[in-house]
Structures are given as C-alpha cells and as structure tokens.
C-alpha cells in the first residue's frame, strides 16, 4: 500500500517524491514510461565519455533561495552563467539584445541614452500586442524582429508568429546595458555530477519505489494507493476525449568532433540560415575537460504522440480551449493532483517544476 502514486519521473515528480518520502515519511511509488529518470532533464556520458544532455541544454536558474537550497542538499553546483550568441551574417552576435548587440550589428558606439533613443524610433506603437510578432515589434521594432525573431520563431514553432500567443516572445528581455547574461536570476548553476546523479540522490530513500519502462495504465489496477500525482500529458490521462493537445517536438542530432572546442559559448542560435535552430556544446555547461567535444543540432518538428517527445506546448487560442476542457475534468478528481509542464500544458522553467513538486508534496 502506497500513500502516493506518482506518474512520471521528471523533475516535478522527483521533487514531489523526495518531499513526501523525507519530510512526511510516506510511501511513494513512481511509474515512468521511459527507460530513465529525469524526464527531459536527463543527462548521461556518451560513448566518448562526454557528459551530454539528451534532450537539449538545461540550465538551472532561480530567484527562489528556498528552491536552490533544497536542491543543494543533493548536489554541489558548477557556477555557470548562461550566455547565448546568435549567428547572423557570419558573426556571433550578443543576445538577448543589449548595448553590445547594437554595436556588433551597426558598427558604432552606443551608450544607454543612445540605445533608448534608437529603440524608441524603431518601436511600433501597439498598446496590447495580440501575437508573438507584435510582442517584439512593439518593444524593439521591425529591424531587430526580422534579424533575430521572425525566422527563428517560424522554424521553432512551424507557424507564422502572427498566429502565436504574445507570450512566446515576450519573455525575452531587452537590456540597455552590457549585461549579456541570458538569465538574470541570482542563483544559477549546473549540478556538479550531472542532473541524473542529483535525481538519483533525491530518489534514494527507503520510502520510494521506482518502476521504469512502464505505461502506468498497464499496471495501475494492480497498485494500491491513496492519492495520485500525475505529471504526464493531461490529454492522455483522459484518453484524448477532446482530442490531442498540440506540441512541438525536437529532433536532436549529436556529433562528436576530434577537437577541443567548436563554438565560443554553450548555445548559439541560428535564426536565418540552416534548418536547425541552435547548436549546443555541452562542455561549456559542464566544465568537463576532454580533448574532444560533443555538439547537438536541434531540428524542430511536428509532434507525433506515438514516437516523439512533447517539448513545447503550442501556445495558440485553439489549444488553450482544448486544455481548458481537460482542466475542467480534473476538478472532479479530488485525490489526483495534476502538476508539471505536461499536466498543466504550460512552459515551466525547472525551478517552477521543483516548486510545484514540493508544494503538492506538502498539500
């Protein structure tokens, strides 16, 4: 008999299990469809003994000291400040948009005042942006939108930015200084021995049992439990009765090169040239010393529920309407908690997933 049955061993389910087992001394069983724990945060050493992230780069960052301190019980951290470059016209350009970006693009010196004046001239006055394109041009203008956002968004989502929710692009900041950090959170880092090792420690407890390589629907009838925490796709839980929720997936293509380094930073975006959206070089993230390097190309693709990993919920009005129908069904289930990226059909940062897990564990 288990106090909790948790569906999905991603970062949300793992955080919930850790709190329930340790803080509440209750018994937990976790059922995971994949062959590994960690969900999309899973990392491992490849055949060249280089630590890589299987589902693209994951950088932990948070403003919440409690979340940072909780995870710090299970890992030491590599201090890592994430910096991204964008490959435009043969040059690596600073991103998010800052003073350096304009200087590199335009070949002239900028200070805060001059940049604000330049941006103000470029901005398209739109009081309430209604889509992803308007969210950018109202803040930065068409010149920067065309260079950095338009084609990247089209590749990433397979949809014209005019048909996407404004929140797709509104999260990306613009800075009137030389701060080229991708995140400005005070707590940033990579687990020193990797995410998978951190997760193994979180799950290493007498009250936690883990079942891998199993669809929960195949075995749930034989498991006795009081409450369920469900972190999987919400449409699958309800047998797709309102249809499939749309996602974008990613094809990850890895290459190991016989050279120490490939690019200047961990992640380089390619908004205009090539079919891939970005290249990740993992040694920048992990600090690993190795004579070779492994890089990963990301090719966004339409999501096939039978064979693909759901990476990004498609932020469109029609999709939200379908989700709202499923969410209404969850209100009738008092002993099932729906939390996490797939269950809430939302893009959540890793710290938000940890917080969801911890909070539901105590509920």
Residue frames relative to the residue before (quaternion, step in Angstrom):
aa qw qx qy qz dx dy dz
X 1.0000 0.0000 0.0000 0.0000 0.00 0.00 0.00
X 0.1360 -0.7955 0.5884 0.0492 3.58 -0.79 1.05
X 0.4850 -0.6375 0.5096 0.3140 3.54 -1.16 0.62
X 0.8033 0.0712 -0.0060 0.5913 3.56 1.03 -0.86
X 0.1484 -0.7137 0.6742 0.1184 3.51 -1.21 0.71
X 0.1217 -0.8020 0.5838 0.0336 3.58 -0.65 1.15
X 0.2078 -0.7726 0.5910 0.1037 3.55 -0.79 1.06
X 0.7893 0.2447 -0.2265 0.5157 3.54 -0.55 1.24
X 0.1496 -0.8037 0.5738 0.0491 3.57 -0.69 1.15
X 0.2848 0.7220 -0.5651 0.2797 3.53 0.82 1.06
X 0.7769 -0.3665 0.2290 0.4579 3.55 -1.28 -0.08
X 0.6309 0.5303 -0.3395 0.4534 3.62 1.08 -0.65
X 0.7013 0.4669 -0.2657 0.4686 3.57 0.80 -1.00
X 0.6358 0.5284 -0.3265 0.4582 3.58 1.03 -0.79
X 0.6526 0.5135 -0.3154 0.4593 3.59 0.95 -0.86
X 0.6468 0.5100 -0.3153 0.4714 3.56 0.99 -0.85
X 0.6602 0.5187 -0.3088 0.4469 3.58 0.89 -0.92
X 0.6510 0.5358 -0.3140 0.4365 3.56 0.93 -0.91
X 0.6817 0.4818 -0.2831 0.4723 3.59 0.91 -0.92
X 0.6667 0.5134 -0.3067 0.4449 3.57 0.88 -0.96
X 0.6980 0.4781 -0.2733 0.4577 3.58 0.92 -0.93
X 0.7586 0.4103 -0.2120 0.4597 3.57 0.83 -1.01
X 0.7737 0.3847 -0.2024 0.4608 3.56 0.68 -1.11
X 0.7780 0.3281 -0.1697 0.5081 3.59 1.02 -0.77
X 0.3084 -0.7833 0.4824 0.2421 3.59 1.35 -0.20
X 0.4332 0.6717 -0.4773 0.3653 3.54 0.95 1.00
X 0.5005 -0.6753 0.4640 0.2795 3.55 -1.19 0.59
X 0.1052 -0.8039 0.5850 -0.0185 3.53 -0.99 1.02
X 0.0680 -0.7328 0.6708 0.0911 3.52 -1.21 0.64
X 0.1643 -0.7729 0.6087 0.0718 3.56 -0.97 0.97
X 0.1207 -0.7817 0.6097 0.0512 3.55 -0.87 0.98
X 0.0336 -0.8165 0.5741 -0.0505 3.55 -0.68 1.15
X 0.4388 -0.7258 0.4755 0.2336 3.55 -0.81 1.07
X 0.6852 0.4756 -0.2885 0.4702 3.59 1.02 -0.74
X 0.6010 -0.5866 0.4182 0.3460 3.55 -1.34 0.17
X 0.7547 0.3056 -0.1768 0.5529 3.59 1.26 0.01
X 0.4787 -0.6217 0.5281 0.3248 3.54 -1.31 0.32
X 0.6538 0.5754 -0.3602 0.3342 3.57 -1.32 0.06
X 0.3197 -0.7686 0.5051 0.2279 3.59 1.22 -0.21
X 0.8118 -0.2227 0.1792 0.5092 3.57 -0.94 -0.86
X 0.5941 0.5568 -0.3683 0.4487 3.60 1.28 -0.03
X 0.3948 0.7556 -0.4491 0.2671 3.59 1.28 -0.04
X 0.0078 0.7762 -0.6305 -0.0063 3.56 -1.01 0.85
X 0.0122 -0.7950 0.6057 -0.0322 3.56 -1.22 0.51
X 0.5027 -0.6184 0.5033 0.3340 3.56 -1.31 0.30
X 0.3405 -0.7571 0.5216 0.1973 3.58 -0.72 1.05
X 0.7611 -0.4001 0.2530 0.4433 3.58 -1.30 -0.04
X 0.6722 0.4552 -0.2969 0.5027 3.60 1.25 -0.26
X 0.4722 -0.6941 0.4067 0.3603 3.56 1.37 0.16
X 0.4562 0.6237 -0.4824 0.4124 3.55 1.06 0.88
X 0.4014 -0.7212 0.5154 0.2305 3.58 -0.82 1.02
X 0.0269 0.8124 -0.5781 0.0711 3.57 -0.65 1.15
X 0.4016 -0.6638 0.5716 0.2670 3.54 -1.30 0.42
X 0.4247 -0.7578 0.4340 0.2388 3.58 -0.47 1.20
X 0.7990 0.2654 -0.1199 0.5262 3.57 1.02 -0.80
X 0.7507 -0.3774 0.2061 0.5016 3.57 0.91 0.90
X 0.6813 -0.5420 0.3143 0.3786 3.57 -1.22 0.46
X 0.0721 -0.7752 0.6270 0.0268 3.55 -1.04 0.87
X 0.0490 -0.7883 0.6125 -0.0310 3.54 -0.66 1.20
X 0.2813 -0.7703 0.5423 0.1827 3.56 -0.64 1.04
X 0.1379 0.7724 -0.6069 0.1266 3.55 -0.87 1.01
X 0.1030 0.8016 -0.5804 0.0998 3.55 -1.02 0.80
X 0.3799 -0.6780 0.5768 0.2518 3.51 -1.32 0.41
X 0.6231 0.5763 -0.3066 0.4310 3.55 1.32 -0.34
X 0.3388 -0.7771 0.4972 0.1847 3.57 -0.32 1.26
X 0.6138 0.5647 -0.3514 0.4253 3.61 1.07 -0.71
X 0.6444 0.5067 -0.3173 0.4768 3.59 1.01 -0.83
X 0.6470 0.5191 -0.3111 0.4639 3.58 0.92 -0.93
X 0.6855 0.4896 -0.2879 0.4554 3.58 0.86 -0.95
X 0.6319 0.5343 -0.3498 0.4393 3.58 1.02 -0.73
X 0.6919 0.4613 -0.2847 0.4768 3.59 0.85 -0.93
X 0.6102 0.5800 -0.3456 0.4146 3.57 1.12 -0.64
X 0.5221 0.6081 -0.4165 0.4291 3.58 1.27 -0.14
X 0.7726 0.3689 -0.1549 0.4930 3.57 1.17 -0.64
X 0.7987 0.1426 -0.0950 0.5768 3.58 1.23 -0.04
X 0.3238 -0.6267 0.6483 0.2865 3.48 -1.39 0.29
X 0.3786 -0.7592 0.4983 0.1786 3.56 -1.17 0.52
X 0.3293 -0.6467 0.6394 0.2538 3.49 -1.28 0.54
X 0.3632 -0.7124 0.5399 0.2628 3.63 -0.62 1.00
X 0.1208 0.8016 -0.5687 0.1391 3.56 -0.56 1.14
X 0.1299 -0.7656 0.6273 0.0587 3.55 -0.83 1.04
X 0.3390 -0.7838 0.4902 0.1746 3.55 -0.50 1.21
X 0.0155 0.7769 -0.6284 0.0372 3.54 -0.87 1.04
X 0.1737 -0.7901 0.5861 0.0454 3.52 -0.96 0.99
X 0.1483 -0.7475 0.6374 0.1143 3.54 -1.14 0.68
X 0.2437 -0.7359 0.6094 0.1665 3.54 -1.26 0.46
X 0.3283 -0.7547 0.5406 0.1745 3.55 -0.83 1.05
X 0.1350 0.7873 -0.5810 0.1560 3.55 -0.43 1.28
X 0.8556 -0.0745 0.0084 0.5122 3.56 -0.79 1.12
X 0.7536 -0.4376 0.2093 0.4436 3.53 0.87 1.04
X 0.6958 0.4310 -0.2750 0.5045 3.59 1.25 0.14
X 0.3984 -0.6689 0.5692 0.2643 3.54 -1.25 0.56
X 0.1094 -0.8278 0.5503 -0.0044 3.56 -0.44 1.30
X 0.5475 -0.6332 0.4449 0.3184 3.59 -1.06 0.83
X 0.0746 0.7748 -0.6220 0.0845 3.54 -1.13 0.83
X 0.4353 -0.1232 -0.8861 0.1008 1.66 -2.00 1.56
X 0.7166 -0.4495 0.3195 0.4271 3.55 -1.34 0.34
X 0.1725 0.7608 -0.6096 0.1408 3.58 -0.84 1.05
X 0.7694 -0.3421 0.2381 0.4841 3.60 -1.25 -0.11
X 0.6437 0.5310 -0.3245 0.4455 3.58 0.96 -0.88
X 0.6057 0.5820 -0.3497 0.4149 3.58 1.02 -0.83
X 0.7050 0.4581 -0.2720 0.4681 3.58 0.77 -1.03
X 0.6407 0.5203 -0.3337 0.4556 3.60 0.98 -0.75
X 0.6705 0.4951 -0.2973 0.4658 3.59 0.95 -0.84
X 0.6866 0.4823 -0.2792 0.4670 3.58 1.05 -0.76
X 0.8166 0.3193 -0.1158 0.4667 3.54 0.79 -1.08
X 0.4020 -0.7616 0.4421 0.2508 3.57 1.27 -0.16
X 0.6609 0.4427 -0.3394 0.5021 3.57 1.08 0.64
X 0.5800 -0.6171 0.4197 0.3266 3.54 -1.23 0.54
X 0.0802 -0.7879 0.6098 0.0304 3.58 -1.04 0.86
X 0.0899 -0.7226 0.6743 0.1228 3.51 -1.31 0.50
X 0.7586 -0.3915 0.2393 0.4625 3.61 -1.25 0.10
X 0.6747 0.5065 -0.3030 0.4432 3.58 0.85 -0.97
X 0.6802 0.4922 -0.2897 0.4595 3.57 0.89 -0.97
X 0.6440 0.5193 -0.3254 0.4579 3.58 1.01 -0.78
X 0.6538 0.5109 -0.3189 0.4580 3.59 0.92 -0.86
X 0.6413 0.5125 -0.3200 0.4730 3.58 1.02 -0.76
X 0.6569 0.5146 -0.3055 0.4586 3.57 0.97 -0.90
X 0.6643 0.5000 -0.3001 0.4676 3.58 0.93 -0.94
X 0.6382 0.5472 -0.3317 0.4281 3.58 0.93 -0.87
X 0.6508 0.5083 -0.3078 0.4727 3.60 1.04 -0.77
X 0.6876 0.5015 -0.2697 0.4505 3.56 1.10 -0.80
X 0.5925 0.6279 -0.3657 0.3477 3.60 1.02 -0.79
X 0.2834 -0.7108 0.6180 0.1806 3.52 -1.19 0.73
X 0.3804 -0.7634 0.4639 0.2393 3.63 -0.48 1.11
X 0.1707 0.7479 -0.6183 0.1711 3.57 -0.53 1.27
X 0.3928 -0.7613 0.4659 0.2217 3.59 -0.44 1.19
X 0.8090 0.0390 0.0191 0.5862 3.57 0.80 -1.03
X 0.2703 -0.7866 0.5325 0.1572 3.61 -0.04 1.26
X 0.2390 -0.8096 0.5267 0.1002 3.56 -0.82 1.03
X 0.7932 0.1633 -0.1054 0.5772 3.60 1.24 -0.15
X 0.7329 -0.4565 0.2888 0.4137 3.57 -1.34 0.20
X 0.6294 0.5240 -0.3435 0.4597 3.61 1.06 -0.67
X 0.6849 0.4877 -0.2899 0.4572 3.58 0.82 -0.97
X 0.5976 0.5767 -0.3592 0.4258 3.59 1.11 -0.67
X 0.6977 0.4435 -0.2675 0.4949 3.59 1.10 -0.68
X 0.7255 0.4525 -0.2879 0.4314 3.60 0.66 -1.04
X 0.6110 0.5426 -0.3643 0.4468 3.61 1.15 -0.46
X 0.7285 0.4027 -0.2351 0.5018 3.59 1.17 -0.52
X 0.8370 0.2190 -0.0558 0.4984 3.57 0.96 -0.88
X 0.5106 -0.6565 0.4232 0.3595 3.59 1.19 -0.35
X 0.6722 -0.5493 0.3462 0.3557 3.54 -1.32 0.33
X 0.5929 0.5926 -0.3748 0.3960 3.61 1.03 -0.72
X 0.7185 0.4177 -0.2480 0.4978 3.59 0.77 -1.00
X 0.5977 0.5654 -0.3571 0.4422 3.58 1.08 -0.69
X 0.6797 0.4947 -0.2922 0.4560 3.58 0.85 -0.97
X 0.7054 0.4810 -0.2747 0.4423 3.60 0.93 -0.87
X 0.8219 0.3183 -0.1131 0.4587 3.56 0.78 -1.08
X 0.8229 0.3483 -0.1152 0.4339 3.56 0.89 -0.94
X 0.6505 0.5837 -0.3504 0.3367 3.57 0.75 -1.02
X 0.7661 0.3704 -0.2156 0.4790 3.59 0.56 -1.12
X 0.6005 0.5538 -0.3623 0.4489 3.59 1.08 -0.67
X 0.6686 0.4975 -0.2976 0.4658 3.57 0.89 -0.94
X 0.6388 0.5294 -0.3176 0.4592 3.56 1.01 -0.81
X 0.6650 0.4814 -0.2988 0.4865 3.59 0.97 -0.84
X 0.6811 0.5238 -0.2927 0.4196 3.55 0.87 -1.00
X 0.8150 0.2805 -0.1100 0.4951 3.56 0.87 -0.97
X 0.3688 -0.7457 0.4829 0.2733 3.59 1.19 -0.37
X 0.6671 0.4391 -0.2651 0.5403 3.55 1.31 0.36
X 0.5604 -0.5821 0.4658 0.3606 3.55 -1.10 0.69
X 0.5411 -0.6508 0.4219 0.3251 3.64 -0.84 0.93
X 0.5757 0.5953 -0.3759 0.4157 3.60 1.18 -0.51
X 0.7211 0.4307 -0.2385 0.4875 3.59 1.22 -0.50
X 0.6120 0.5419 -0.3460 0.4606 3.58 1.31 0.16
X 0.6135 -0.5590 0.4160 0.3716 3.55 -1.19 0.59
X 0.5750 -0.6144 0.4104 0.3513 3.63 -1.02 0.69
X 0.6039 0.5873 -0.3713 0.3904 3.61 1.09 -0.53
X 0.4846 0.6580 -0.4385 0.3741 3.62 1.24 -0.25
X 0.8096 0.2359 -0.1072 0.5268 3.58 0.92 -0.89
X 0.5707 0.6358 -0.3882 0.3453 3.61 1.14 -0.37
X 0.5681 0.6029 -0.3886 0.4033 3.62 1.20 -0.31
X 0.6338 0.5562 -0.3369 0.4189 3.60 1.13 -0.56
X 0.3396 -0.7900 0.4735 0.1906 3.60 -0.58 1.11
X 0.2003 -0.6906 0.6602 0.2169 3.50 -1.42 0.04
X 0.1334 -0.8213 0.5540 0.0275 3.58 -0.81 1.00
X 0.2847 -0.7714 0.5525 0.1367 3.53 -0.94 0.97
X 0.6171 0.4458 -0.3735 0.5301 3.53 1.01 0.98
X 0.6186 -0.5569 0.3931 0.3907 3.61 -1.19 -0.36
X 0.3536 0.7302 -0.4990 0.3045 3.56 1.20 0.51
X 0.0242 -0.8325 0.5530 -0.0217 3.59 -0.29 1.24
X 0.3353 0.7149 -0.5331 0.3038 3.59 1.14 0.58
X 0.4693 -0.6738 0.4837 0.3031 3.57 -0.97 0.79
X 0.7658 0.1798 -0.1016 0.6091 3.57 1.11 -0.76
X 0.2513 -0.7772 0.5535 0.1624 3.58 -1.03 0.70
X 0.3387 0.7556 -0.4953 0.2627 3.59 1.24 0.35
X 0.5248 -0.6690 0.4239 0.3119 3.62 -1.00 0.75
X 0.7445 0.3148 -0.1963 0.5550 3.59 1.17 -0.50
X 0.1626 0.7765 -0.5855 0.1668 3.55 -0.53 1.23
X 0.3232 0.7579 -0.5323 0.1943 3.56 -1.03 0.71
X 0.3591 -0.6728 0.5987 0.2450 3.51 -1.43 0.04
X 0.5179 -0.6292 0.4614 0.3507 3.64 -0.84 0.82
X 0.5448 -0.6897 0.3682 0.3031 3.55 -0.70 1.14
X 0.7775 0.2667 -0.1555 0.5479 3.59 1.00 -0.76
X 0.6888 -0.4871 0.2652 0.4669 3.55 1.24 0.42
X 0.6331 -0.5505 0.3964 0.3728 3.54 -1.27 0.43
X 0.6545 0.5331 -0.3335 0.4197 3.57 0.87 -0.89
X 0.6456 0.5098 -0.3211 0.4692 3.58 1.00 -0.79
X 0.6250 0.5229 -0.3346 0.4733 3.59 1.02 -0.76
X 0.6694 0.4966 -0.2989 0.4646 3.58 0.91 -0.90
X 0.6139 0.5464 -0.3509 0.4488 3.59 1.01 -0.76
X 0.6610 0.4963 -0.3042 0.4735 3.58 0.98 -0.80
X 0.6375 0.5266 -0.3306 0.4549 3.58 1.00 -0.77
X 0.7387 0.4146 -0.2178 0.4848 3.57 1.06 -0.77
X 0.5455 0.6227 -0.3963 0.3970 3.58 1.28 -0.13
X 0.4260 0.6693 -0.4900 0.3612 3.55 0.10 1.32
X 0.5884 -0.6234 0.3940 0.3316 3.57 -1.04 0.83
X 0.6841 0.4971 -0.2868 0.4500 3.60 1.15 -0.54
X 0.6816 0.4815 -0.2780 0.4756 3.60 1.27 -0.11
X 0.0542 -0.7632 0.6436 0.0173 3.54 -0.94 0.98
X 0.1723 -0.8017 0.5692 0.0602 3.58 -0.94 0.91
X 0.0816 -0.7610 0.6424 0.0393 3.55 -1.02 0.90
X 0.1129 -0.8029 0.5843 0.0343 3.59 -0.66 1.14
X 0.8069 0.3075 -0.2156 0.4559 3.55 -1.35 0.26
X 0.6344 0.5089 -0.3464 0.4675 3.57 1.08 0.67
X 0.3500 -0.6679 0.6160 0.2281 3.51 -1.05 0.88
X 0.4899 -0.7075 0.4146 0.2960 3.58 -0.61 1.10
X 0.6147 0.5761 -0.3596 0.4012 3.60 1.06 -0.64
X 0.6253 0.5562 -0.3331 0.4343 3.58 1.20 -0.49
X 0.8124 0.2731 -0.1135 0.5026 3.60 1.09 -0.61
X 0.4699 0.7344 -0.4199 0.2521 3.59 1.22 -0.33
X 0.6222 0.5675 -0.3497 0.4104 3.58 1.06 -0.68
X 0.7079 0.4496 -0.2631 0.4770 3.59 1.18 -0.48
X 0.6367 0.5140 -0.3269 0.4729 3.60 1.28 0.13
X 0.2371 -0.7681 0.5805 0.1296 3.56 -0.88 0.96
X 0.1763 0.7755 -0.5845 0.1606 3.56 -0.78 1.05
X 0.5036 -0.6587 0.4766 0.2922 3.55 -1.27 0.39
X 0.8149 0.0337 0.0316 0.5778 3.58 0.84 -1.01
X 0.2601 -0.7522 0.5853 0.1546 3.54 -1.22 0.54
X 0.1380 -0.7167 0.6741 0.1136 3.53 -1.23 0.69
X 0.1053 -0.8241 0.5565 0.0062 3.53 -0.48 1.23
X 0.0505 -0.8200 0.5700 -0.0094 3.59 -0.66 1.14
X 0.5107 0.6586 -0.4151 0.3650 3.58 1.26 0.17
X 0.7371 -0.3784 0.2888 0.4796 3.59 -1.28 -0.17
X 0.4573 -0.7192 0.4529 0.2618 3.57 -0.69 1.08
X 0.6357 0.5332 -0.3455 0.4384 3.61 1.03 -0.67
X 0.6276 0.5319 -0.3342 0.4599 3.59 1.11 -0.66
X 0.5981 0.5714 -0.3588 0.4324 3.59 1.02 -0.78
X 0.7717 0.3261 -0.1644 0.5207 3.57 0.96 -0.90
X 0.5331 -0.6911 0.3727 0.3152 3.55 1.21 0.69
X 0.5917 -0.6357 0.3445 0.3566 3.56 1.05 0.87
X 0.2221 0.8278 -0.4991 0.1279 3.60 1.10 0.56
X 0.7316 0.3228 -0.2345 0.5527 3.60 1.19 -0.36
X 0.6641 -0.4847 0.2953 0.4867 3.57 1.28 0.29
X 0.6269 -0.5423 0.4165 0.3735 3.53 -1.37 0.19
X 0.3751 -0.6707 0.5871 0.2544 3.55 -1.12 0.72
X 0.3994 -0.7500 0.4720 0.2350 3.61 -0.79 0.93
X 0.0618 -0.7712 0.6335 0.0127 3.54 -1.12 0.83
X 0.3102 -0.6406 0.6346 0.3011 3.49 -1.42 -0.01
X 0.1861 -0.7602 0.6129 0.1090 3.52 -1.07 0.76
X 0.3204 -0.7328 0.5697 0.1891 3.56 -1.32 0.14
X 0.2394 -0.7002 0.6469 0.1842 3.54 -1.12 0.72
X 0.1702 -0.7939 0.5799 0.0666 3.57 -0.65 1.16
X 0.0681 -0.8005 0.5955 -0.0011 3.56 -0.72 1.09
X 0.1586 -0.8238 0.5425 0.0431 3.57 -0.46 1.25
X 0.0143 -0.7707 0.6369 0.0064 3.54 -1.16 0.73
X 0.1808 -0.7544 0.6195 0.1203 3.54 -1.01 0.84
X 0.1870 -0.8121 0.5513 0.0402 3.54 -0.73 1.16
X 0.4460 -0.6951 0.5056 0.2496 3.53 -1.10 0.77
X 0.5711 0.5106 -0.4174 0.4887 3.56 0.71 1.17
X 0.5964 -0.6231 0.3674 0.3481 3.57 -1.13 0.58
X 0.8107 0.0498 0.0051 0.5833 3.59 0.98 -0.83
X 0.2843 -0.7688 0.5526 0.1512 3.56 -1.19 0.62
X 0.8177 0.0332 0.0381 0.5734 3.60 0.90 -0.91
X 0.6574 -0.5889 0.3091 0.3543 3.61 -1.15 0.52
X 0.7880 0.1593 -0.0788 0.5895 3.63 1.16 -0.53
X 0.7137 -0.4668 0.3041 0.4245 3.57 -1.29 0.22
X 0.8170 0.1259 -0.0234 0.5622 3.58 0.90 -0.93
X 0.0356 -0.7608 0.6480 0.0045 3.55 -0.97 0.98
X 0.2724 -0.7621 0.5701 0.1413 3.57 -0.77 1.07
X 0.1608 -0.7651 0.6182 0.0815 3.55 -1.15 0.74
X 0.1199 -0.8585 0.4940 0.0675 3.61 0.22 1.22
X 0.8108 0.3302 -0.1324 0.4649 3.58 0.94 -0.81
X 0.7528 0.3186 -0.2076 0.5373 3.59 0.79 -0.94
X 0.8228 0.2990 -0.2084 0.4362 3.55 -1.33 0.41
X 0.5333 -0.6395 0.4609 0.3069 3.55 -1.28 0.45
X 0.6313 0.5099 -0.3477 0.4696 3.60 1.15 -0.43
X 0.4561 -0.7018 0.4844 0.2545 3.55 -1.20 0.56
X 0.8158 -0.0746 0.0639 0.5700 3.58 1.02 -0.65
X 0.2593 -0.7185 0.6204 0.1780 3.52 -1.39 0.31
X 0.1597 -0.7720 0.6107 0.0746 3.55 -0.96 0.96
X 0.1167 -0.7459 0.6509 0.0796 3.55 -1.09 0.80
X 0.3567 -0.8273 0.3972 0.1746 3.53 -0.19 1.36
X 0.5947 0.5922 -0.3830 0.3859 3.61 1.03 -0.60
X 0.5664 0.5742 -0.3904 0.4440 3.61 1.15 -0.44
X 0.6766 0.4933 -0.2813 0.4688 3.57 1.10 -0.76
X 0.7903 0.3919 -0.1683 0.4399 3.53 0.75 -1.11
X 0.3777 -0.7347 0.4819 0.2921 3.59 1.19 -0.44
X 0.3757 0.7535 -0.4688 0.2671 3.57 1.27 0.22
X 0.3035 -0.7190 0.5974 0.1845 3.56 -1.11 0.80
X 0.2373 0.7570 -0.5697 0.2146 3.57 -0.69 1.09
X 0.4880 -0.6857 0.4461 0.3044 3.63 -0.89 0.80
X 0.7091 0.3641 -0.2450 0.5519 3.59 1.24 -0.38
X 0.1986 -0.7685 0.5889 0.1520 3.57 -1.29 0.11
X 0.2377 -0.7520 0.5976 0.1447 3.56 -1.13 0.71
X 0.0930 -0.7824 0.6153 0.0258 3.53 -0.93 0.99
X 0.2100 -0.7777 0.5833 0.1045 3.55 -1.25 0.47
X 0.2254 -0.7470 0.6147 0.1153 3.55 -0.90 1.03
X 0.1885 -0.7824 0.5840 0.1060 3.58 -1.02 0.81
X 0.0729 -0.7825 0.6184 -0.0086 3.53 -0.79 1.16
X 0.2879 -0.7671 0.5435 0.1824 3.64 -0.31 1.16
X 0.0024 0.7985 -0.6006 0.0404 3.57 -1.09 0.73
X 0.6095 -0.5173 0.4410 0.4080 3.53 -1.30 0.26
X 0.4608 -0.7135 0.4734 0.2332 3.54 -1.06 0.80
X 0.1157 -0.7552 0.6433 0.0494 3.54 -0.93 1.03
X 0.3963 -0.7614 0.4553 0.2364 3.64 -0.38 1.20
X 0.6351 0.5593 -0.3346 0.4146 3.59 1.15 -0.51
X 0.8461 0.1573 -0.0509 0.5068 3.62 1.01 -0.64
X 0.6974 0.4882 -0.2778 0.4451 3.62 1.17 -0.34
X 0.4557 -0.6270 0.5537 0.3043 3.53 -1.34 0.38
X 0.3563 -0.7227 0.5392 0.2451 3.62 -0.78 0.94
X 0.1516 -0.8396 0.5192 0.0500 3.59 -0.43 1.21
X 0.8248 0.0343 0.0310 0.5635 3.59 0.76 -1.00
X 0.3943 -0.6907 0.5433 0.2689 3.61 -0.80 0.93
X 0.4277 -0.7090 0.5035 0.2468 3.56 -0.98 0.87
X 0.2361 -0.8260 0.5011 0.1042 3.54 -0.27 1.29
X 0.3159 0.7032 -0.5624 0.2990 3.49 0.09 1.40
X 0.6635 -0.5332 0.3553 0.3864 3.55 -1.19 0.59
X 0.6610 0.5220 -0.3184 0.4349 3.60 0.88 -0.93
X 0.6584 0.5069 -0.3113 0.4612 3.59 0.98 -0.84
X 0.6438 0.5278 -0.3184 0.4535 3.56 0.99 -0.81
X 0.6293 0.5370 -0.3300 0.4546 3.56 1.07 -0.73
X 0.6354 0.5070 -0.3233 0.4844 3.59 1.04 -0.76
X 0.6495 0.5204 -0.3192 0.4532 3.57 0.90 -0.92
X 0.6450 0.5414 -0.3285 0.4277 3.59 0.92 -0.87
X 0.6121 0.5363 -0.3469 0.4662 3.58 1.13 -0.62
X 0.6617 0.4852 -0.3044 0.4838 3.57 0.98 -0.83
X 0.6342 0.5457 -0.3350 0.4334 3.57 0.96 -0.86
X 0.6123 0.5583 -0.3393 0.4453 3.56 1.07 -0.75
X 0.6383 0.5297 -0.3213 0.4569 3.59 1.05 -0.75
X 0.6272 0.5651 -0.3467 0.4087 3.59 1.03 -0.72
X 0.5816 0.6122 -0.3705 0.3869 3.59 1.12 -0.60
X 0.6549 0.5257 -0.3085 0.4467 3.57 1.19 -0.52
X 0.6816 0.4752 -0.2710 0.4859 3.58 1.27 -0.34
X 0.1899 -0.8473 0.4887 0.0848 3.57 0.04 1.29
X 0.7474 0.3911 -0.2293 0.4856 3.60 1.10 -0.51
X 0.6362 0.4640 -0.3423 0.5126 3.60 1.27 0.36
X 0.1664 -0.7771 0.6023 0.0758 3.58 -0.85 1.05
X 0.1782 -0.7837 0.5895 0.0808 3.59 -0.77 1.04
X 0.1870 0.7964 -0.5496 0.1693 3.58 -0.32 1.22
X 0.6681 0.5030 -0.3782 0.3969 3.55 -1.25 0.50
X 0.7734 -0.4213 0.2587 0.3966 3.47 -1.40 0.28
X 0.7454 0.4095 -0.2231 0.4763 3.58 0.83 -1.00
X 0.6776 0.4930 -0.2936 0.4600 3.57 1.00 -0.79
X 0.7374 0.3731 -0.2173 0.5195 3.59 1.14 -0.61
X 0.3030 -0.7829 0.4833 0.2482 3.56 1.36 -0.10
X 0.5209 0.5914 -0.4232 0.4470 3.53 0.83 1.14
X 0.4347 -0.6227 0.5621 0.3275 3.52 -1.25 0.42
X 0.0005 0.8043 -0.5924 0.0464 3.58 -0.60 1.16
X 0.4294 -0.6552 0.5506 0.2883 3.56 -1.03 0.77
X 0.6798 -0.5195 0.3291 0.3997 3.55 -1.22 0.49
X 0.6601 0.5080 -0.3300 0.4442 3.60 0.92 -0.80
X 0.6104 0.5372 -0.3481 0.4666 3.58 1.13 -0.63
X 0.6351 0.5251 -0.3238 0.4649 3.59 1.06 -0.75
X 0.6381 0.5127 -0.3228 0.4751 3.58 0.99 -0.83
X 0.6555 0.5168 -0.3101 0.4550 3.56 0.93 -0.90
X 0.6164 0.5375 -0.3435 0.4616 3.61 0.98 -0.82
X 0.6843 0.5055 -0.2836 0.4424 3.56 0.88 -1.00
X 0.6659 0.4994 -0.3011 0.4652 3.56 0.92 -0.91
X 0.6823 0.5041 -0.2947 0.4399 3.58 0.87 -0.94
X 0.6878 0.4580 -0.3043 0.4739 3.59 0.90 -0.83
X 0.5766 0.5938 -0.3701 0.4219 3.56 1.16 -0.57
X 0.7277 0.4128 -0.2264 0.4987 3.55 1.08 -0.76
X 0.5544 0.6457 -0.3941 0.3470 3.59 1.23 -0.25
